Amino acid sequence: MGHACTHDEYPGPNGNEHPVVAVLAIIAIIAAIVLIGWVRLEVHGTDDIEAALTEPVADGDVVVAPKPDLKGDEEREVEAAVTSSRFATGFGH
């Protein structure tokens, strides 16, 4: 025990990674992050972000009233059925 993968058959890293490879890897990671953010904005827009940023911040002493529920009865029933179906099939997340 305690000697897993420490044999001569499995030598450790040799440290010969070229610096250009490391720099290219970092550039690829940054490009992926930028592309994912760009696609998110293109697909979903910025309305939800703007709403979250312009929403008033509540202090501990200030009580903010909840937003009124504007859904109809039929829409509430459909939403409840979809939610219960997701949890029943294991797709709750």
N, C-alpha and C positions, 0 to 999 in steps of 0.2 A: 504494500500500500504506500501511497505517497510518491511513487516513482513513475507515474503515468507519463508517457511521451517524453521521457528524459534519457532514452537510450541513444546509442550512437546511430541507430537507424533513423531517428527523428531529430536531426540537429536543429538548433534554434535559428532564429533569423540571422542572416549574415550581415545585415546593415549596408548592403550595396545598392539600396534603392537610389536611383538617380533623382536629384532634386527637381528636375523638370517634371518627372512623373508626379511628385507630390504637389507641385504648383498646378499642374493640369487637373489633378483630382480636386483641389480646392476651387478652381475656376468652374469645374463641372458641377460641384455642389451648389455654388452661388448661382449659377445659371439655372439649375433646377428649381431653386427656391424662388427666383424671380419669375420663371415661367409658370410655376404653380400659382403664384400670386396674381399674375396677369390673367391667367385663364379663369381664376375665381372671380375676378372683377368683370371679365367679359361675359361669363355665364350668369352670375347672380347680380351683377350691378353693385352700386354703392348705396342704395337706399337704406338697407339695414344698418350699414356702418354709420351713415349720417344720422340716422334716427338714434342710434346708441350714443353717439357723441354729443348730440344736441339735447338729449333727454336731461331734465334737471336732476342734479345729484341730491339725494335726500340725506340730511343730517340725522343724527340720532334723535333730536327733539322734534323734527318736522315729520308729519305724517303725510304721505303722498297717497291720494286716492287711487284705487286700481282703475285701469281703463275699462270702459263699459263693454259688455259682451254684445256684439252686434250680430252674432250668428243666429240663424233661424233654427227652429226645432228640428227640421229635417236634416240640416247640415250637422247639428250636434249628434243626431242619431247615427248618421253615416260615419262621423269621426269616431264615435264610441265603438262602432262595429269594427272599423279598421284597426283601432288600437287593441281591442280584445283579440282580434284575429292575429295580429303581430305577436302578442305575448303568448298566445296559444301555440303558435308555430315556432316560437323561439327567436323571432326576429325583432325583439324589443329594443335592440340597441342600434 
